[in-house]
Each structure stands twice: as structure tokens, then as C-alpha cells.
Amino acid sequence: MCCKKTPRCKKRIWALSNQRLKFRLTLSLVLLSLGLLLSAVACRTDTLNCDDPLGCVIVRPNSPLRFATLLPTSGDTAVWGQELSQAITLSIMAQGNELLDHEIELVALDSACDAETGRQAVQSLAADATLVGIIGPACSDVATAVLPAVRLNDWLLISPASSLPSLTIDQRELAFFRTVPNHLHQAVVAAHFAYEELGARQAAVFQDETSYNNLLAQQFNETFTELGGSISYQSILQVSQTELTGALDEISASPPDLVYLALFEHEANLLINRLAENSRLAGVVLLGEDSLLTNNFANRVGEAANGMTLTGPLLAGEAYDAFLADWINDYQTPPTSATAAYAYDAARLLFAAVEKTAIVGQNGSLLIGRSALRNNLAASGLDGLTGTLNCTATGECGAAAYGVYELDTAVLNNNTWPPPLIWKFE
């Protein structure tokens, strides 16, 4: 036993204290290094490595999954765009506002249903490596305009309403998908309904100058004549046209069994009212396309369209009824067009593909291969509001179930919506 007062004892005490201090310093450095290491790991995507040929979206812990919407929120079609946006919001709410434990974030872009506006909106996102995909656009011209930028950035589009046939023809690089069917399908449905259900054998066809309605009129003519009918009259209406006397005089000389309207609302309203004023044509059967299957058109055209039939997607069943109930609960009135259901399905289809594609790290980070996401979207099968969604190799995901609806008195007087379904084509 040494005395603390002796020099020898003091020296030993100093040595022991020095050893303890060194140990504490070493332990502190080890703990600090371990803390820094754990912090660095938490900021990385674990050991997830991207080997996708188009690159990957990296979503770090506690960061949102980012999607964009490209919809018309200004201009003449703003109300339509608002409904599509509301449908996507309902789809996100059905997910609990999150996906794979990450909040869903939407970047809302306005296309105004104008090609140049849509192009500039998408270019504002250029080189955004965190963007998973774009839901939209609504208008086919916008889709055509933005696809080059989408492909350049290795994004993808999934549209609820762009139905131009050429958008899915020969896609060498599959970047465009849609839940709405190719719009030529409804012209086929219209021709079968006219010939087989109504017994029409002669039809007059009115169209405008848009490529959309030109293709519809052409497809109706081809299908109707293949079935055995004939086109007794065809006319193209100008956008600013107000005078139809010559055309109506010509077809009233030998009234057709049916008039097919490949027209949008303004021109269709004009034609229907002029037909109602003509004593020889007032009772002719009217058959229109799905752009007229809206509450807005029914309210404006009034009794002149009583009994008019319109082609549209076949919306029925428990899933759609539940969607409609949720919609009315949140927004008070039902959607005015069927494309709301297509928008809901587009969001659900994309979210399902993300869940299938994403690799989840130990710390909750996500790695989403862009090429793998496209492949999983193309291979997906989902029971949607509009039918079973199975994407083809060209990006066609929409169910081909279509029906014919009738504008009856209750609908035209704004007492009920949607109009009754009177015929199915599946």
C-alpha cells in the first residue's frame, strides 16, 4: 500500500489517470465515428444499386413520392380539367394519401388544352430526377406536343382522355399509356347500334373540321356500310357556321333513318335545334359521340334533344357505385362526364405499378427503375371503374366496354344524371 503523499505513489496515480483519459478519448472517438456512419447510412439508399437502363427515381426516407398532373385548369375546358383533378384526388385518398409509407405529392401543371401551353408546362420540369410520372394530359394535341420532352427525360405519361389513335401506333419507346379507349371504338359501337338495334339503313353524317371528329365520322361510315347500311349525306360544319338551310333542304328531300353527329357541343347544339325546326326532319333519330355525354350539354340543348342517344363508356357495378357515392359526398354533385372515372383508374394503375416496381431499403428509402416501371405498367391487370385494365404493348390500357345512353326528359330538365343506359356493346 503506497501513500498518496509519496512521489512514487503520485507518479502511479498520474499514470492511471492518463490511461483512463486516453480510454475515454478513444471511446468517444469510436462512438462519434459510429454516429457519423449511422447518419450517413440513413441519408443513403442503403446498398440499393440502380441497374435500370433508363435510370432510377431515388426516394429518400421521409421524402414524398412525386407525380405531376397535366390537365386543363384554365380556358374553355377548365371545368373538365377540374373534374379530372378531383378524380385523381379521390384516388389518392383511397390510398390513404401515401404509397409505400411515403406521402404522395402532386405537381399540378396547366395545359389549357393547348399544345404550346402544355409543352411549356412540361419543360418547366426538365431534368427533375425525382418525378415518377405524369397523369395526363386530357387533350390529344397536348399529348402529341409533350411526348418528345417526356421521352427525353425518361418519364411516362398515363392519360385519362387523350384518345387519338396515332398516339399508340408504333411506339418504339413505350412512354405513353392511356385508360381511355382509342376513340374509334365508339364509332364502331355507334354503327352497330344504329344498324342492329335501331334498324337504320340510311344515315346522314355531320362532322366538324377537327381530326378527332373526322376520324370518328370516317370510322362510322366504314362500319355502317360494312354492316349493310348506306351514307345518304355527309357534311362538314365550320366552327363559325350559323346557316344550315342548304344542308337541311338537301337531306329533307329524302330523310335518313338516322343522323350521326361527330360534333362537339357548339356545333351539335346548332344542328339539333335546326333539325327540330324542320318539319320533315324533326323526328329523325339522333346519335352522338361521347364528348356530348355531359350534363352541361344536356342542360344547354334542352328539349330539342329529347330521345337523342349517345355513345359512352359502360360505367356500372359496385366499384363505380362506391366511387360515385364518395364523389357526391366530397363534391356534392356527380361528375359531369365519364372521363372522371378514367382519371381515377389512371392514377390507380400508376400507383399499382409503382408498388410492384419499387425496391424498399432497410431505412424506408425507395429505388424505382424507370424502365421497370413502364414494363410493370404494361404488364398490369387491374379491375378498374371502367372495366378490367390490361395494357397492351402499345400503351392501350382501357377496357373496351361501351354503351349507348339516352337523353330523356328527366336528364334534359336537370332532374337526374347520368342518363339511362339503353344498350351495351362488350
C-alpha positions in Angstrom: 0.0 0.0 0.0 1.5 3.3 -1.0 0.9 6.7 0.5 -0.6 9.3 -1.9 1.9 11.8 -0.5 5.0 9.9 -1.6 6.5 10.8 -5.1 6.2 7.2 -6.2 2.6 6.9 -5.4 1.8 10.2 -7.0 3.5 9.0 -10.2 1.4 5.9 -10.3 -1.8 7.8 -9.7 -0.9 10.2 -12.6 -0.2 7.2 -14.9 -3.5 5.6 -14.2 -5.4 8.8 -14.7 -3.7 9.3 -18.0 -4.7 5.8 -19.2 -8.3 6.4 -18.2 -8.3 9.7 -20.1 -6.9 8.1 -23.2 -9.5 5.3 -23.0 -12.3 7.8 -22.7 -11.0 9.8 -25.6 -10.7 6.6 -27.7 -14.2 5.5 -26.7 -15.6 9.0 -27.6 -13.9 8.9 -31.0 -15.4 5.4 -31.7 -18.9 6.5 -30.7 -18.6 9.6 -32.7 -17.4 7.7 -35.8 -20.3 5.2 -35.3 -22.8 8.0 -35.1 -21.5 9.6 -38.2 -21.6 6.3 -40.0 -25.2 5.6 -39.0 -26.1 9.1 -40.0 -24.5 8.7 -43.4 -26.3 5.3 -43.9 -29.7 7.0 -43.0 -29.1 9.5 -45.8 -28.2 6.9 -48.4 -30.5 4.4 -50.1 -28.8 1.5 -48.1 -26.9 -0.6 -50.6 -29.6 -0.3 -53.3 -28.0 -0.1 -56.7 -29.7 1.1 -59.9 -29.1 -1.1 -62.9 -32.2 0.1 -64.9 -31.3 1.1 -68.5 -33.4 4.3 -68.1 -32.1 5.2 -64.6 -34.0 5.2 -61.3 -36.0 7.5 -59.1 -34.5 7.6 -55.6 -36.9 8.5 -52.9 -35.1 9.1 -49.6 -36.6 8.3 -46.2 -39.4 10.7 -45.2 -39.4 12.3 -48.7 -42.6 12.3 -50.8 -43.3 10.3 -53.9 -43.7 13.0 -56.6 -46.1 12.8 -59.5 -47.3 15.6 -61.9 -50.7 16.2 -63.3 -51.0 17.8 -66.7 -54.7 19.0 -67.1 -56.6 22.0 -68.4 -57.1 24.2 -65.4 -57.7 27.4 -67.4 -59.5 28.2 -70.6 -62.8 26.8 -72.0 -62.1 23.3 -70.7 -61.1 24.3 -67.1 -64.3 22.7 -65.6 -63.4 19.4 -67.3 -59.8 19.6 -66.0 -61.0 20.3 -62.5 -63.2 17.2 -62.5 -60.2 15.1 -63.7 -58.1 16.6 -60.9 -60.9 15.8 -58.4 -60.9 12.2 -59.5 -57.2 11.9 -59.1 -57.5 13.4 -55.6 -60.1 10.7 -54.7 -57.7 8.0 -55.9 -55.0 9.4 -53.6 -57.4 9.5 -50.7 -58.3 5.8 -51.4 -54.5 5.2 -50.9 -54.6 6.9 -47.5 -52.6 9.8 -49.1 -49.5 7.7 -49.2 -47.7 5.0 -51.1 -45.2 2.6 -49.6 -45.2 4.7 -46.5 -44.3 7.8 -48.4 -46.6 10.8 -48.8 -47.9 11.3 -52.4 -47.1 14.7 -53.7 -48.7 16.2 -56.9 -47.2 18.9 -59.0 -50.2 20.5 -60.8 -49.4 21.7 -64.3 -51.9 23.6 -66.5 -52.2 22.5 -70.2 -55.2 24.8 -71.0 -55.9 22.1 -73.6 -53.4 23.9 -75.8 -50.3 22.2 -77.3 -47.8 25.1 -76.7 -49.1 25.7 -73.2 -48.7 22.0 -72.4 -45.2 21.9 -73.9 -44.0 24.8 -71.8 -45.5 23.4 -68.6 -43.7 20.1 -69.1 -40.4 21.8 -70.0 -40.6 23.6 -66.6 -40.0 20.2 -65.0 -37.0 19.4 -67.2 -34.3 17.2 -65.6 -36.4 16.6 -62.5 -34.9 13.3 -61.3 -37.5 12.9 -58.5 -40.6 12.9 -60.8 -42.1 9.4 -61.0 -44.6 10.0 -63.8 -47.3 12.4 -65.3 -51.0 11.8 -65.1 -52.5 13.4 -68.2 -52.9 15.2 -70.5 -56.6 15.4 -71.3 -56.3 16.6 -74.9 -54.7 14.6 -77.6 -52.9 17.6 -79.2 -51.2 18.3 -75.9 -50.1 14.6 -75.6 -48.5 14.8 -79.1 -46.7 18.0 -78.2 -45.3 16.9 -74.9 -44.2 13.4 -75.7 -40.7 14.4 -77.0 -39.9 16.1 -73.7 -41.3 13.1 -71.7 -39.1 10.7 -73.6 -36.1 12.9 -73.3 -36.4 12.8 -69.5 -37.3 9.1 -69.4 -40.7 9.9 -67.7 -44.0 8.4 -68.7 -47.5 9.7 -69.4 -50.7 8.0 -68.4 -53.7 9.8 -69.9 -57.4 9.6 -68.9 -58.7 11.2 -72.0 -56.2 11.5 -74.9 -57.9 9.1 -77.3 -56.2 10.0 -80.7 -55.4 6.6 -82.4 -52.0 7.7 -83.6 -50.7 8.2 -80.0 -50.4 4.4 -79.5 -49.3 3.4 -83.0 -45.8 2.1 -83.4 -44.4 3.3 -80.1 -40.7 2.3 -80.4 -40.1 3.6 -76.9 -43.2 2.9 -74.7 -43.7 6.2 -72.8 -47.4 6.9 -73.4 -50.3 4.9 -71.8 -54.0 5.7 -71.6 -57.0 4.3 -69.7 -59.5 5.8 -72.2 -60.1 3.6 -75.2 -59.0 4.5 -78.7 -61.8 6.8 -79.7 -62.5 4.9 -83.0 -64.1 2.2 -80.9 -67.1 4.3 -80.1 -67.8 4.9 -83.7 -67.8 1.2 -84.3 -70.3 0.9 -81.3 -72.4 3.6 -82.8 -72.6 1.9 -86.2 -73.6 -1.4 -84.7 -76.3 0.2 -82.5 -77.7 2.1 -85.5 -77.8 -0.9 -87.8 -78.6 -3.8 -85.4 -80.6 -2.2 -82.6 -82.4 0.7 -84.4 -82.7 -1.0 -87.8 -81.4 2.1 -89.6 -80.3 1.5 -93.2 -79.6 5.1 -94.3 -77.7 7.6 -92.3 -76.7 11.3 -92.7 -73.3 12.2 -91.1 -72.3 15.7 -89.8 -68.8 16.4 -88.6 -66.5 19.4 -88.0 -63.0 20.1 -89.2 -61.1 18.6 -86.2 -59.1 15.4 -86.7 -60.9 13.9 -83.8 -64.3 14.1 -85.4 -63.0 13.5 -88.9 -61.7 10.1 -87.8 -65.0 9.3 -85.9 -67.1 10.1 -89.0 -64.8 8.0 -91.2 -65.0 5.0 -88.9 -68.8 5.2 -88.5 -69.1 5.4 -92.3 -66.9 2.3 -92.8 -68.5 0.2 -90.2 -72.1 1.2 -91.1 -71.6 0.4 -94.8 -69.8 -2.9 -93.9 -72.9 -3.9 -91.9 -75.1 -3.2 -94.9 -76.2 0.4 -94.5 -75.5 3.4 -96.7 -74.5 7.0 -96.1 -77.0 9.2 -97.8 -75.5 12.5 -96.9 -72.3 13.9 -95.4 -71.4 17.4 -94.4 -68.6 19.3 -92.6 -69.6 22.2 -90.4 -67.3 25.2 -89.9 -66.6 26.4 -86.4 -68.2 29.8 -87.0 -71.1 28.4 -89.2 -74.6 29.6 -88.3 -76.5 28.8 -91.5 -77.6 25.2 -92.2 -80.6 25.8 -94.6 -78.9 24.4 -97.7 -77.8 21.2 -95.9 -81.2 20.6 -94.3 -83.1 21.2 -97.5 -80.9 18.7 -99.3 -81.3 15.9 -96.7 -85.0 16.6 -96.1 -85.8 15.7 -99.7 -85.1 12.1 -98.7 -85.0 12.0 -94.9 -82.4 9.4 -93.5 -83.3 6.9 -90.8 -80.6 8.5 -88.5 -78.3 11.5 -88.2 -74.9 10.7 -86.7 -73.2 13.7 -85.1 -69.4 13.6 -85.0 -69.5 17.1 -83.4 -68.6 19.0 -80.3 -71.1 20.9 -78.2 -71.4 24.2 -80.0 -72.0 22.8 -83.5 -74.1 19.9 -82.2 -76.4 22.3 -80.4 -76.8 24.4 -83.5 -77.6 21.3 -85.7 -80.0 19.8 -83.3 -82.1 22.9 -82.9 -82.2 23.5 -86.7 -83.3 19.9 -87.2 -86.1 20.4 -84.7 -87.3 23.4 -86.6 -87.6 21.4 -89.9 -91.0 19.7 -90.2 -89.6 16.8 -92.3 -86.6 16.2 -90.0 -87.9 17.0 -86.6 -88.5 13.3 -85.7 -85.2 11.9 -87.1 -83.2 9.7 -84.7 -80.1 11.5 -83.4 -76.9 9.6 -82.4 -73.9 11.4 -81.0 -70.4 10.8 -79.6 -69.1 10.8 -76.0 -67.9 14.4 -75.9 -71.7 15.3 -75.8 -72.3 12.9 -72.9 -72.1 15.7 -70.3 -74.6 17.4 -68.0 -73.5 20.7 -69.4 -74.5 19.8 -73.0 -77.8 18.2 -71.9 -78.8 21.4 -70.0 -78.0 23.7 -72.9 -79.5 21.8 -75.8 -82.9 21.3 -74.0 -86.0 19.5 -75.3 -84.8 19.6 -78.9 -82.5 16.7 -78.0 -85.3 14.6 -76.3 -84.6 10.9 -77.1 -81.2 11.6 -78.5 -78.7 8.7 -78.0 -75.0 9.0 -77.2 -72.2 6.5 -77.1 -70.1 6.4 -73.9 -68.1 4.1 -71.6 -70.0 1.4 -69.8 -70.0 2.6 -66.2 -71.8 0.2 -63.8 -71.2 -2.1 -60.9 -70.3 -1.9 -57.2 -66.9 -0.3 -57.7 -68.3 2.6 -59.8 -71.3 3.0 -57.4 -68.9 3.3 -54.5 -66.8 5.8 -56.4 -70.0 7.8 -57.3 -71.0 7.8 -53.6 -67.6 9.1 -52.5 -67.6 11.7 -55.2 -71.1 13.1 -54.2 -70.1 13.0 -50.5 -67.0 15.1 -51.3 -68.1 17.3 -54.2 -71.9 17.3 -53.7 -72.9 16.7 -57.3 -72.0 13.8 -59.6 -69.3 14.2 -62.2 -70.5 15.6 -65.5 -68.5 13.3 -67.8 -67.3 9.7 -67.8 -63.6 10.8 -68.1 -63.6 11.3 -64.3 -63.7 7.5 -63.9 -60.8 7.2 -66.4 -58.7 9.7 -64.4 -59.4 7.7 -61.2 -58.3 4.5 -63.0 -55.2 6.1 -64.5 -53.9 7.2 -61.0 -54.7 3.7 -59.5 -52.9 1.9 -62.4 -49.8 4.1 -62.0 -49.8 3.7 -58.2 -50.1 -0.1 -58.5 -47.2 -0.2 -60.9 -45.0 1.8 -58.5 -45.8 -0.6 -55.7 -44.8 -3.5 -57.9 -41.6 -1.8 -59.1 -40.1 -0.1 -56.1 -37.3 -1.7 -54.1 -37.6 -0.7 -50.5 -34.5 -0.1 -48.5 -34.0 -1.0 -44.8 -34.4 2.6 -43.9 -37.6 3.1 -46.0 -35.9 4.6 -49.0 -37.2 3.6 -52.4 -35.5 2.8 -55.7 -37.8 2.8 -58.7 -36.4 1.8 -62.1 -37.9 3.9 -64.9 -37.8 1.1 -67.5 -39.1 -1.4 -64.9 -42.0 0.9 -64.1 -43.0 1.0 -67.7 -42.8 -2.7 -68.0 -44.8 -3.3 -64.9 -47.4 -0.8 -66.1 -47.6 -2.6 -69.4 -48.0 -6.0 -67.7 -50.5 -4.9 -65.2 -54.1 -6.1 -64.9 -56.4 -4.2 -62.6 -60.1 -4.2 -62.0 -61.0 -0.5 -62.5 -64.1 1.6 -62.5 -64.3 1.3 -66.3 -63.6 -2.4 -66.5 -60.5 -4.6 -66.4 -57.4 -2.6 -67.3 -54.8 -4.6 -69.3 -52.2 -2.5 -71.0 -51.0 -3.7 -74.4 -47.5 -3.4 -75.8 -48.5 -0.1 -77.4 -49.9 1.5 -74.2 -53.6 0.8 -74.7 -54.9 0.1 -71.1 -58.6 1.0 -71.4 -61.4 -1.5 -71.2 -63.3 -1.7 -74.4 -66.8 -1.8 -72.8 -69.0 0.8 -74.3 -72.7 1.5 -74.2 -75.4 3.8 -75.5 -77.2 6.3 -73.3 -80.5 8.2 -73.9 -81.1 11.9 -73.1 -84.6 11.6 -71.7 -86.9 14.3 -70.2 -85.6 13.9 -66.7 -82.0 14.4 -67.8 -82.7 17.4 -70.1 -84.7 19.1 -67.3 -81.6 18.7 -65.0 -83.5 16.4 -62.6 -81.1 13.5 -62.9 -77.7 12.5 -64.1 -76.3 10.3 -65.6 -78.8 9.4 -68.4 -80.1 5.8 -68.5 -78.0 3.1 -70.3 -80.2 1.5 -73.0 -77.7 -0.7 -74.9 -74.4 -2.5 -74.3 -71.6 -3.4 -76.6 -68.9 -5.6 -74.9 
